[in-house]
C-alpha cells in the first residue's frame, strides 16, 4: 500500500521504517529540515537500537523516503498521524497543537477515500475533534491505532508487537478495519492478536497501560521506603512478590523511578482527564503515583548527603547515567539528570557519563562536567551514583574503579549492582530500600577503602 507517516520522531521514524520493511511504499513527513535530511540518508537522528540498520535498508531499497512537503501525502491510501502530544506548558494536560496543525494540513492534500489513522497518545475525546476537522472534507475515513512502543526496544515492538488495536466506529468502520488489516497483513498472518473497539476505548488504552506500569513502579518504590524504615530488603521482597503469577516480576524493580517522554506525561494527562470527567478516585490515584515517583529523586540526593557525612557541598560526585533509561539517548524528564542537577544545586562538583546521551545532556546542562568514558569520569570521585543501569556500568570492575576514586562510596539508585562484590573490594554501598553494604572485615582491615 501507499502510506504516509506524519511526524518522524521516535514513533513516526520507527513506524515508517517498519511499514517500509513490510513492503509498503512509505513517505515520512516532518517539518524539521535537518531531521528529514538525516533520515533521507538512512541515518537516525536519535539513538534507538536497530533503527539505523532498518532505515538504511529501506531507504536504499526505495520503499521509504522522507520529505517536508505535505503534498507528497496526496498519493497515499493510508495516513498515520505520529506527531508529538507533549505535556502542556500551562498544565498537566496534553498539548494537541501539533496534532491539530498536522491534521489541518493533511486535510488539504489527502485524496478522497483515504484513511487517516491516529497513533499519537491523546486524551479521550480527541478523535471527535479531529473528526470534526476532517468532516469538512466529507470524503476521508478516520480510525485510531494506538502505539505501544518502548524506547530501547521500539524496533522489536513494531516488528513483533504484543497486539494491534483499532479504534473504528459508524458506517466507515468496516472499510477502515479492512484497510488497516491490509497494512498489517504480515503481522496478522504471524498471529499477532487484533482488537477492534470504539474510539474512546482506543484513545484510553495506551494511557491506561502506562498508568498501570507506573503504578507498579511507584508501588514497589513506596514499599522500598517502608523497607528502609523497617530494616527490610526491597530487592528480596520484590523478587518474592514477582514469583506470584498474578503479580509478575516486570516493572516491580525498586529504584530511582521512571522518566522519559511517555509515562510521566501520560499519567498526568490521565489525571487531568479523570478530574474533568469527575472520576476523583483515579485522579487522586494518579497524583499519588506521580508524587511517589518524584520523591525518589529527593530521597536519592538525601542519601547521597548522608553517605558524605551530611552534605554534598564541595564534594566530587560522579553520576553514571544521563538518559532516562538504558538503550536510549533521551534525557526528557530523566531521573538521572534530575538527581545530577539537584546535587549541583546543593553545591557538589558533578561529573556525568553516559554511553549515548552525553551530547543531549551537555546542550541542556552546560554547568556540569561530562565524560564519555566511565573510568575517566570516576577519577577523583568521592561518591559514585549509579543513576541509569547501562550494561557497561553494571559490568564495571569494583577493584579497577576503586583505584580511580578518592573514596569508595557507591549509591546504587537502581539496585542493579552486585553490592556484595563491591563491598568485598572495600566499597560502602547504599541503595533505595535495601540495607547498606559495608566492606567486609578483611577488606576493612587489610585493604584501603580509598586511594
C-alpha positions in Angstrom: 0.0 0.0 0.0 1.0 3.6 -0.4 1.3 5.1 3.1 2.3 8.5 4.6 3.6 8.9 8.2 3.1 12.4 9.6 5.7 13.2 12.2 9.1 11.5 12.2 10.2 11.5 15.8 10.6 8.3 17.9 7.2 7.0 17.0 7.0 8.1 13.4 10.5 7.2 12.2 10.3 3.7 13.7 6.7 3.2 12.3 7.7 4.4 8.9 10.7 2.1 8.7 8.7 -0.8 9.9 6.0 -0.4 7.4 8.5 0.0 4.6 10.2 -3.2 5.7 6.9 -4.9 5.2 6.9 -3.9 1.5 4.7 -0.8 1.6 5.6 2.4 -0.3 6.1 4.9 2.6 6.8 8.6 2.7 7.6 10.2 6.1 6.6 13.9 6.5 8.3 16.2 9.0 8.8 19.9 9.3 12.3 19.7 10.7 14.7 20.1 7.8 17.7 18.6 9.5 15.8 15.6 10.6 14.4 14.9 7.1 17.9 15.3 5.7 19.4 12.7 8.1 16.5 10.2 7.7 16.8 10.5 3.9 20.4 9.3 4.2 19.3 6.4 6.3 20.7 8.0 9.5 18.6 8.1 12.7 18.6 11.5 14.4 18.4 9.8 17.8 19.7 6.5 19.3 17.4 3.5 19.0 18.9 0.0 18.7 18.3 -1.5 15.3 16.6 1.6 13.8 19.5 2.8 11.8 20.0 -0.6 10.1 16.3 -0.7 9.2 16.4 2.9 7.9 19.5 2.2 5.8 17.9 -0.9 4.3 14.5 0.5 3.4 15.8 3.9 2.1 18.3 2.1 -0.1 15.6 -0.3 -1.2 13.4 2.6 -2.3 10.4 1.7 -0.2 11.0 4.6 2.3 11.6 8.3 1.7 11.2 11.4 3.7 10.1 14.9 2.8 9.0 18.3 4.3 6.4 18.7 1.5 2.8 17.8 2.7 1.7 17.5 -0.9 3.6 14.2 -1.1 0.8 12.7 1.0 -1.7 13.1 -1.8 -1.0 9.7 -3.4 -1.3 7.7 -0.1 -4.0 5.2 0.7 -3.4 5.5 4.5 -2.0 8.4 6.6 -0.6 7.8 10.1 -0.6 10.7 12.5 2.5 10.3 14.6 3.2 13.8 15.8 4.1 14.6 19.4 1.5 15.4 22.1 3.7 16.8 24.9 2.6 17.9 28.3 1.1 21.4 28.1 3.3 24.2 29.3 0.4 25.6 31.3 -0.8 22.5 33.0 -0.7 18.7 33.2 -2.9 18.1 30.2 -1.6 17.2 26.7 -0.7 19.8 24.1 -2.6 18.9 21.0 -1.4 21.9 18.9 1.0 19.9 16.7 -1.6 17.2 16.1 -4.3 19.6 15.1 -2.0 21.5 12.8 -0.9 18.3 11.1 -4.5 17.2 10.6 -5.5 20.5 9.1 -2.5 20.4 6.7 -3.2 16.8 5.8 -6.9 17.7 5.1 -5.7 19.9 2.3 -3.8 17.2 0.5 -5.3 13.8 1.3 -7.0 12.2 -1.7 -10.7 11.2 -1.4 -11.4 7.8 0.2 -8.0 7.6 2.0 -7.8 6.6 5.7 -6.5 8.9 8.4 -5.2 6.9 11.3 -4.1 8.5 14.7 -1.3 6.8 16.6 -0.3 9.6 19.0 -1.2 9.2 22.6 -4.2 11.6 23.2 -6.8 12.5 25.8 -10.2 10.8 25.3 -12.4 12.8 23.0 -9.6 13.9 20.7 -10.9 11.8 17.9 -14.2 13.7 18.0 -12.2 17.0 17.4 -10.2 15.5 14.6 -13.4 14.0 13.1 -15.0 17.4 13.0 -11.9 18.8 11.2 -11.9 16.0 8.6 -15.8 16.2 8.2 -15.3 19.4 6.3 -14.0 17.3 3.5 -16.6 14.6 3.9 -14.6 12.0 1.9 -12.0 10.9 4.3 -12.1 7.9 6.7 -10.8 8.1 10.3 -9.5 5.4 12.7 -7.3 5.2 15.8 -4.4 2.8 16.2 -2.6 3.5 19.4 1.1 2.7 19.7 2.8 0.6 22.4 6.5 1.2 21.6 9.1 1.3 24.4 12.3 3.3 23.8 15.2 0.9 23.6 13.1 -1.9 22.1 10.9 0.2 19.7 12.0 -1.7 16.5 11.3 -5.1 18.1 8.0 -3.8 19.5 7.0 -2.7 15.9 8.1 -5.8 14.1 6.8 -8.3 16.7 4.0 -6.4 18.7 2.1 -7.9 21.5 -1.2 -6.7 20.0 -2.8 -4.4 17.4 -5.7 -2.2 18.5 -8.1 -0.5 16.0 -10.5 2.2 17.1 -13.3 2.5 14.5 -16.9 3.4 14.5 -20.0 4.1 12.4 -20.6 3.4 8.7 -16.9 3.7 7.9 -15.9 1.0 10.5 -15.9 -2.0 8.1 -13.8 -0.2 5.4 -11.3 1.3 8.0 -10.8 -2.2 9.5 -10.2 -3.7 6.1 -7.6 -1.1 5.2 -5.8 -1.5 8.5 -5.8 -5.2 8.0 -4.1 -4.7 4.7 -1.5 -2.5 6.3 -0.7 -5.1 9.0 -1.3 -8.2 6.9 2.2 -9.6 7.7 1.7 -9.2 11.4 -1.8 -10.6 11.4 -0.6 -13.5 9.3 2.1 -14.2 12.0 -0.7 -14.5 14.7 -0.5 -11.0 16.3 -3.8 -10.5 18.2 -6.1 -7.8 16.9 -8.7 -5.9 19.0 -11.3 -3.7 17.4 -13.0 -1.2 19.7 -14.7 2.2 19.7 -12.8 5.4 19.6 -12.9 6.3 23.3 -11.5 2.9 24.2 -8.7 3.1 21.7 -7.8 6.6 23.0 -7.6 5.3 26.6 -5.7 2.1 26.1 -2.2 3.5 25.9 -2.7 5.8 28.8 -4.3 3.0 30.9 -1.4 0.7 30.1 1.2 3.3 31.1 -0.7 4.2 34.2 -0.7 0.6 35.3 3.0 0.2 34.7 3.7 3.5 36.5 1.5 2.2 39.4 3.6 -0.9 39.8 6.8 1.1 39.8 5.6 3.6 42.3 4.1 0.9 44.5 7.4 -1.0 44.8 9.2 2.3 45.4 6.8 3.1 48.2 7.4 -0.4 49.6 11.2 0.4 49.4 10.7 3.4 51.6 8.8 1.2 54.1 11.7 -1.3 53.9 14.1 1.5 54.8 12.1 2.4 57.8 11.6 -1.3 58.9 15.1 -2.6 58.1 13.8 -4.9 55.3 15.2 -5.5 51.8 13.0 -4.4 48.9 15.0 -6.4 46.4 14.2 -9.7 48.1 10.7 -8.5 48.7 10.1 -7.7 45.1 11.7 -11.0 43.9 9.3 -12.9 46.1 6.3 -10.9 45.0 7.2 -11.3 41.3 7.2 -15.1 41.6 3.4 -14.9 42.1 2.0 -15.3 38.6 -0.9 -13.0 39.5 1.6 -10.2 40.0 4.7 -10.9 37.8 8.2 -9.5 38.2 8.2 -7.0 35.3 8.1 -3.3 36.4 8.4 -4.4 40.0 12.0 -3.3 40.4 12.6 -0.6 43.1 14.9 2.3 42.4 15.1 5.8 41.2 11.8 5.7 39.3 10.6 6.4 35.8 11.0 9.3 33.5 11.1 9.9 29.7 8.6 11.4 27.3 5.8 9.0 27.9 5.0 7.7 31.4 5.2 11.0 33.3 3.2 13.0 30.8 0.7 10.2 30.3 -0.2 9.7 33.9 -0.5 13.5 34.3 -2.8 13.7 31.3 -4.9 10.8 32.6 -5.2 12.5 35.9 -6.4 15.7 34.2 -8.9 13.6 32.1 -10.2 11.8 35.2 -10.7 15.1 37.0 -12.5 16.7 34.1 -14.9 13.8 34.0 -15.5 13.7 37.7 -13.6 10.4 38.4 -11.9 11.6 41.5 -10.6 8.2 42.7 -8.5 7.8 39.5 -7.5 11.5 39.7 -6.2 11.1 43.2 -4.5 7.7 42.4 -2.5 9.1 39.5 -1.5 12.1 41.7 -0.1 9.7 44.3 1.8 7.6 41.7 3.4 10.8 40.3 4.3 12.1 43.8 5.9 8.9 44.8 8.0 8.8 41.6 9.2 12.4 42.1 10.1 11.8 45.7 12.5 9.0 44.7 14.8 11.7 43.3 14.8 13.7 46.5 15.4 10.5 48.6 18.5 9.7 46.4 20.0 13.2 46.9 19.3 12.9 50.7 21.0 9.5 50.8 24.0 10.9 48.9 24.4 13.6 51.5 24.2 11.0 54.3 27.0 9.0 52.7 29.2 12.1 52.5 28.7 13.0 56.2 25.6 15.2 55.9 26.4 17.4 52.9 27.4 17.1 49.3 28.7 20.7 49.1 32.2 20.9 47.7 32.4 17.2 47.1 33.3 15.4 43.8 30.4 13.3 42.7 30.3 11.1 39.6 26.8 10.2 38.2 26.8 7.1 36.0 24.0 7.8 33.5 22.2 10.7 31.8 19.5 9.0 29.8 16.2 8.3 31.5 16.7 4.6 30.8 19.3 2.3 29.1 19.5 1.9 25.3 18.3 5.5 24.5 19.8 8.9 24.3 16.6 10.6 25.5 17.0 12.8 28.6 13.5 14.1 28.8 12.4 14.1 32.4 15.4 11.9 33.2 15.7 10.9 36.8 19.5 10.7 36.4 19.8 14.3 35.2 17.3 15.5 37.8 19.5 13.9 40.6 22.6 15.3 39.0 21.1 18.8 38.9 19.9 18.6 42.5 23.4 17.7 43.5 24.8 20.6 41.6 22.3 22.9 43.3 23.4 21.5 46.7 27.0 22.5 45.9 28.5 19.3 44.6 31.0 19.2 41.8 29.3 16.8 39.4 30.7 14.7 36.6 28.2 12.8 34.4 28.9 10.0 32.0 26.6 8.1 29.6 27.3 5.9 26.5 24.8 7.7 24.3 23.2 10.8 25.9 26.2 13.0 26.6 25.6 15.4 23.7 22.0 15.9 24.6 22.8 16.3 28.3 25.7 18.8 27.7 23.5 21.0 25.5 20.8 21.1 28.2 23.1 21.3 31.3 26.3 23.1 30.4 27.0 23.8 34.1 28.1 20.2 34.6 31.2 18.3 33.6 30.7 15.4 31.2 32.9 12.5 30.3 32.3 9.9 27.5 34.4 7.2 29.3 33.2 5.8 32.7 36.7 5.3 34.0 37.7 8.9 33.2 34.5 10.1 35.0 35.5 8.1 38.1 38.8 9.8 38.6 38.9 11.5 41.9 35.3 10.9 42.8 34.3 11.0 46.5 30.9 9.4 45.7 29.7 7.4 42.7 26.0 7.4 41.9 24.6 4.7 39.5 21.5 6.5 38.1 21.0 4.7 34.7 21.6 0.9 34.6 23.5 0.7 31.3 25.2 -2.7 30.9 28.7 -1.2 30.8 28.1 0.5 34.2 26.8 -2.8 35.7 29.9 -4.6 34.4 32.3 -2.2 36.0 35.1 -3.9 37.9 34.9 -2.7 41.5 38.6 -3.3 42.1 39.5 -1.2 39.0 37.0 1.5 39.9 38.4 1.6 43.5 41.8 2.6 42.2 40.5 5.6 40.5 38.2 7.2 43.1 39.2 9.2 46.2 36.6 7.4 48.4 34.9 4.1 47.8 31.3 5.2 48.3 28.6 3.9 46.0 25.0 4.9 45.8 23.2 2.4 43.6 19.8 4.1 42.9 18.8 1.3 40.6 19.7 -1.6 42.9 21.3 -3.1 39.8 24.8 -4.0 41.0 26.1 -6.9 43.0 26.5 -5.0 46.2 28.4 -7.8 48.0 31.1 -8.0 45.3 31.6 -4.2 45.6 31.7 -4.3 49.4 34.3 -7.1 49.1 36.5 -4.6 47.4 36.2 -2.0 50.1 33.2 -0.1 48.9 30.4 1.2 51.1 27.3 0.5 49.1 23.9 2.1 49.6 20.6 1.7 47.7 16.9 2.6 47.9 15.0 0.2 50.1 18.0 -2.1 50.8 20.3 -2.4 53.9 23.6 -0.7 53.3 26.6 -3.0 52.5 29.8 -2.0 54.1 33.3 -3.5 53.3 33.8 -7.0 54.7 36.0 -7.2 57.8 39.0 -8.5 55.8 38.8 -5.6 53.3 38.4 -3.0 56.1 41.4 -4.4 57.9 43.8 -5.3 55.1 42.8 -3.1 52.2 42.4 0.6 51.8 38.9 1.9 51.3 40.2 4.9 49.3 43.2 5.7 47.2 
